[in-house]
Amino acid sequence: MSLPKFNEILSISNTDISEEIIKTEKELFDLRFKKATRQSFKAHEIKHNKRRLAHLKTLLTKRLYSIEEKKQNTLLNLVKTIKIDN
């Protein structure tokens, strides 16, 4: 199993990303719990899940920042047009 790629998650919607974050955090918790209780698990899965979680959170943050920036630019343009009209 190879490490997850960032390009694989670019086409996922924001709601699906949120669901994937919750799912990945639960899997990571379960793996850490197995490690603490000395149950058998594949150690590389911890690294893979941590990386996937980082990818998902980074993409979601970038998208939300982009949405906020668009809203702010729209408000600035609106204020500029109001000032010009007055």
C-alpha positions as CSV (number, residue, x, y, z in Angstrom):
1,M,0.0,0.0,0.0
2,S,1.5,3.3,-1.0
3,L,1.1,6.6,0.8
4,P,-2.0,8.6,-0.1
5,K,-1.6,11.3,-2.7
6,F,-2.9,14.8,-2.4
7,N,-4.1,14.8,-6.0
8,E,-6.5,12.0,-5.2
9,I,-8.7,14.2,-2.9
10,L,-8.8,17.4,-5.0
11,S,-12.1,16.4,-6.6
12,I,-14.0,15.7,-3.4
13,S,-16.6,18.1,-2.2
14,N,-16.3,20.0,1.1
15,T,-19.0,18.0,2.9
16,D,-17.3,14.8,1.8
17,I,-14.0,16.1,3.0
18,S,-15.5,16.8,6.4
19,E,-16.9,13.3,6.6
20,E,-13.6,11.8,5.5
21,I,-11.8,13.9,8.3
22,I,-14.2,12.4,10.9
23,K,-13.7,8.9,9.5
24,T,-9.9,9.2,9.4
25,E,-9.7,10.6,12.9
26,K,-11.7,7.7,14.2
27,E,-9.5,5.2,12.3
28,L,-6.4,6.9,13.7
29,F,-7.9,6.8,17.3
30,D,-8.6,3.0,16.8
31,L,-5.1,2.4,15.6
32,R,-3.6,4.3,18.6
33,F,-5.9,2.4,20.9
34,K,-4.7,-0.9,19.4
35,K,-1.1,0.2,19.8
36,A,-1.7,1.2,23.5
37,T,-3.4,-2.1,24.3
38,R,-0.8,-4.1,22.4
39,Q,-3.2,-5.6,19.9
40,S,-2.1,-6.5,16.4
41,F,-2.2,-3.8,13.8
42,K,-0.2,-2.6,10.8
43,A,2.1,0.2,12.1
44,H,2.4,1.9,8.7
45,E,-1.4,2.6,8.8
46,I,-0.8,5.2,11.5
47,K,1.5,7.1,9.2
48,H,-0.9,6.8,6.3
49,N,-3.9,8.0,8.3
50,K,-1.9,10.9,9.8
51,R,-0.8,12.0,6.3
52,R,-4.4,11.6,4.9
53,L,-5.8,13.6,7.7
54,A,-3.2,16.4,7.1
55,H,-4.1,16.4,3.4
56,L,-7.8,16.6,4.1
57,K,-7.5,19.4,6.6
58,T,-5.1,21.4,4.4
59,L,-7.5,21.1,1.4
60,L,-10.5,22.1,3.5
61,T,-8.7,25.0,5.0
62,K,-7.6,26.3,1.6
63,R,-11.1,26.0,0.2
64,L,-12.7,27.8,3.2
65,Y,-10.0,30.5,3.0
66,S,-10.7,30.9,-0.7
67,I,-14.5,31.2,0.0
68,E,-13.8,33.9,2.7
69,E,-11.5,35.8,0.4
70,K,-14.1,35.8,-2.4
71,K,-16.8,37.1,0.1
72,Q,-14.4,39.8,1.3
73,N,-13.6,40.9,-2.2
74,T,-17.2,41.1,-3.0
75,L,-17.9,43.3,0.0
76,L,-15.0,45.5,-0.9
77,N,-16.2,45.9,-4.5
78,L,-19.7,46.7,-3.2
79,V,-18.3,49.4,-0.8
80,K,-16.2,50.9,-3.6
81,T,-19.2,51.1,-5.9
82,I,-21.3,52.8,-3.2
83,K,-18.5,55.3,-2.6
84,I,-18.2,56.0,-6.3
85,D,-22.0,56.5,-6.6
86,N,-22.1,59.0,-3.7
